[in-house]
């Protein structure tokens, strides 16, 4: 595979993205180029499993209503009601 260089050090693709790539706004772990993600509020990126209701932990899918509690926490419609 390809290798990546930063600050005079070599990294494999996975380690490079883990250290220097975008971070999930939910779990704060690195997002790999092959990971499926959801975006919220323009610049926030989440792993699919991290884009979930903070009460019941049910993943929030495309088109489902959600309620923002803060920048990185959401609640599904059922729990909000």
GROMACS elastic network, one bead per residue, 0.5 to 0.9 nm:
[ bonds ]
;  ai    aj funct       b0    kb
    1    12     6  0.78328   500
    1    13     6  0.77758   500
    2    12     6  0.69055   500
    2    13     6  0.65962   500
    3    10     6  0.65875   500
    3    11     6  0.56591   500
    3    13     6  0.59123   500
    3    16     6  0.84617   500
    4     9     6  0.82319   500
    4    10     6  0.56119   500
    4    11     6  0.50607   500
    4    12     6  0.61661   500
    4    13     6  0.64541   500
    4    16     6  0.66232   500
    5     8     6  0.63073   500
    5     9     6  0.54498   500
    5    11     6  0.61164   500
    5    12     6  0.88340   500
    5    16     6  0.82287   500
    6     9     6  0.53698   500
    6    10     6  0.66679   500
    6    11     6  0.79297   500
    6    16     6  0.85496   500
    7    10     6  0.85673   500
   10    16     6  0.84793   500
   11    14     6  0.79048   500
   11    15     6  0.59434   500
   11    16     6  0.53740   500
   12    15     6  0.54904   500
   12    16     6  0.60407   500
   12    17     6  0.86885   500
   13    16     6  0.51806   500
   13    17     6  0.62567   500
   13    18     6  0.85338   500
   13    32     6  0.87269   500
   14    17     6  0.54592   500
   14    18     6  0.61070   500
   14    19     6  0.87060   500
   14    32     6  0.68795   500
   14    33     6  0.88408   500
   15    19     6  0.61189   500
   15    20     6  0.83740   500
   16    19     6  0.53129   500
   16    20     6  0.57548   500
   16    21     6  0.69085   500
   17    20     6  0.51890   500
   17    22     6  0.73073   500
   17    30     6  0.63890   500
   17    31     6  0.68495   500
   17    32     6  0.59435   500
   17    33     6  0.77597   500
   18    21     6  0.59286   500
   18    22     6  0.80685   500
   18    23     6  0.80655   500
   18    29     6  0.71634   500
   18    31     6  0.67031   500
   18    32     6  0.69736   500
   19    22     6  0.86607   500
   19    23     6  0.89322   500
   19    29     6  0.89288   500
   19    30     6  0.68010   500
   20    23     6  0.85298   500
   20    30     6  0.78709   500
   21    30     6  0.61537   500
   21    31     6  0.65759   500
   21    32     6  0.74830   500
   21    33     6  0.87370   500
   22    29     6  0.84998   500
   22    30     6  0.58786   500
   22    31     6  0.56653   500
   22    32     6  0.81220   500
   22    45     6  0.79386   500
   23    26     6  0.86112   500
   23    27     6  0.80822   500
   23    28     6  0.52690   500
   23    29     6  0.53623   500
   23    31     6  0.55630   500
   23    44     6  0.89576   500
   23    45     6  0.73347   500
   23    46     6  0.79572   500
   24    27     6  0.56827   500
   24    29     6  0.55705   500
   24    30     6  0.61983   500
   24    31     6  0.62025   500
   24    37     6  0.86805   500
   24    44     6  0.76739   500
   24    45     6  0.55184   500
   24    47     6  0.61194   500
   24    50     6  0.79009   500
   25    28     6  0.54677   500
   25    29     6  0.82162   500
   25    44     6  0.60821   500
   25    45     6  0.58910   500
   25    46     6  0.55648   500
   25    47     6  0.83912   500
   25    50     6  0.82537   500
   25    51     6  0.89890   500
   25    71     6  0.86958   500
   25    72     6  0.61603   500
   26    29     6  0.82434   500
   26    45     6  0.82718   500
   26    46     6  0.59993   500
   26    47     6  0.76203   500
   26    50     6  0.54036   500
   26    51     6  0.70734   500
   26    52     6  0.89733   500
   26    72     6  0.61234   500
   26    73     6  0.77248   500
   27    30     6  0.87417   500
   27    46     6  0.80857   500
   27    47     6  0.82808   500
   27    50     6  0.67100   500
   28    31     6  0.89048   500
   28    46     6  0.88801   500
   31    34     6  0.82080   500
   31    35     6  0.63311   500
   31    36     6  0.87783   500
   31    37     6  0.83233   500
   31    45     6  0.86144   500
   31    46     6  0.82404   500
   31    47     6  0.72873   500
   32    35     6  0.52586   500
   32    36     6  0.87197   500
   33    36     6  0.83614   500
   35    47     6  0.71277   500
   35    48     6  0.84922   500
   36    46     6  0.86738   500
   36    47     6  0.64208   500
   36    48     6  0.62849   500
   37    45     6  0.64859   500
   37    46     6  0.53871   500
   37    48     6  0.51736   500
   37    49     6  0.87230   500
   37    51     6  0.84428   500
   38    44     6  0.83477   500
   38    45     6  0.58186   500
   38    46     6  0.52484   500
   38    47     6  0.64760   500
   38    48     6  0.60549   500
   38    51     6  0.69126   500
   38    61     6  0.89300   500
   38    62     6  0.86120   500
   39    42     6  0.64333   500
   39    43     6  0.69210   500
   39    44     6  0.55588   500
   39    46     6  0.62834   500
   39    51     6  0.88131   500
   40    43     6  0.67196   500
   40    44     6  0.51869   500
   40    45     6  0.64906   500
   40    46     6  0.79535   500
   40    71     6  0.88857   500
   40    72     6  0.87406   500
   41    44     6  0.60148   500
   41    45     6  0.88484   500
   41    71     6  0.82237   500
   42    45     6  0.83289   500
   44    71     6  0.84703   500
   44    72     6  0.80732   500
   45    51     6  0.88872   500
   46    49     6  0.79159   500
   46    50     6  0.58601   500
   46    51     6  0.57715   500
   47    50     6  0.51266   500
   47    51     6  0.64114   500
   48    51     6  0.53775   500
   48    52     6  0.78593   500
   48    59     6  0.71719   500
   48    60     6  0.83659   500
   48    61     6  0.85685   500
   49    52     6  0.63800   500
   49    57     6  0.86517   500
   49    58     6  0.84836   500
   49    59     6  0.59731   500
   49    60     6  0.86600   500
   50    53     6  0.87243   500
   50    57     6  0.85260   500
   50    59     6  0.73361   500
   51    54     6  0.89763   500
   51    57     6  0.87552   500
   51    58     6  0.86364   500
   51    59     6  0.58263   500
   51    60     6  0.60557   500
   51    61     6  0.83072   500
   51    72     6  0.87835   500
   51    73     6  0.84004   500
   51    74     6  0.77453   500
   52    55     6  0.86328   500
   52    56     6  0.81124   500
   52    57     6  0.52592   500
   52    58     6  0.53124   500
   52    60     6  0.50950   500
   52    61     6  0.85074   500
   52    73     6  0.81649   500
   52    74     6  0.67211   500
   52    75     6  0.74579   500
   52    76     6  0.78380   500
   53    56     6  0.57147   500
   53    58     6  0.54793   500
   53    59     6  0.63637   500
   53    60     6  0.66603   500
   53    66     6  0.81751   500
   53    67     6  0.90000   500
   53    73     6  0.74616   500
   53    74     6  0.52877   500
   53    76     6  0.53071   500
   53    79     6  0.81712   500
   54    57     6  0.55152   500
   54    58     6  0.81898   500
   54    73     6  0.62495   500
   54    74     6  0.59249   500
   54    75     6  0.57540   500
   54    76     6  0.82345   500
   55    58     6  0.82322   500
   55    74     6  0.86285   500
   55    75     6  0.66771   500
   55    76     6  0.82119   500
   55    79     6  0.69484   500
   56    59     6  0.88831   500
   56    75     6  0.83780   500
   56    76     6  0.82811   500
   56    79     6  0.75552   500
   57    60     6  0.87906   500
   57    75     6  0.88571   500
   58    76     6  0.78620   500
   59    76     6  0.86916   500
   60    63     6  0.85593   500
   60    64     6  0.63712   500
   60    65     6  0.80901   500
   60    66     6  0.74318   500
   60    74     6  0.86843   500
   60    75     6  0.85880   500
   60    76     6  0.68888   500
   61    64     6  0.55918   500
   61    65     6  0.87039   500
   62    65     6  0.87466   500
   64    76     6  0.79873   500
   64    77     6  0.81943   500
   65    75     6  0.89112   500
   65    76     6  0.66307   500
   65    77     6  0.59348   500
   66    74     6  0.63811   500
   66    75     6  0.56616   500
   66    77     6  0.56691   500
   66    80     6  0.83954   500
   67    73     6  0.86068   500
   67    74     6  0.55363   500
   67    75     6  0.51269   500
   67    76     6  0.64324   500
   67    77     6  0.69475   500
   67    80     6  0.71873   500
   68    71     6  0.70936   500
   68    72     6  0.78701   500
   68    73     6  0.61756   500
   68    75     6  0.65365   500
   69    72     6  0.77342   500
   69    73     6  0.54326   500
   69    74     6  0.56078   500
   69    75     6  0.70965   500
   70    73     6  0.53432   500
   70    74     6  0.73202   500
   71    74     6  0.83840   500
   75    78     6  0.82281   500
   75    79     6  0.64230   500
   75    80     6  0.61047   500
   76    79     6  0.56010   500
   76    80     6  0.61904   500
   76    81     6  0.87655   500
   77    80     6  0.50529   500
   77    81     6  0.61435   500
   78    81     6  0.53959   500
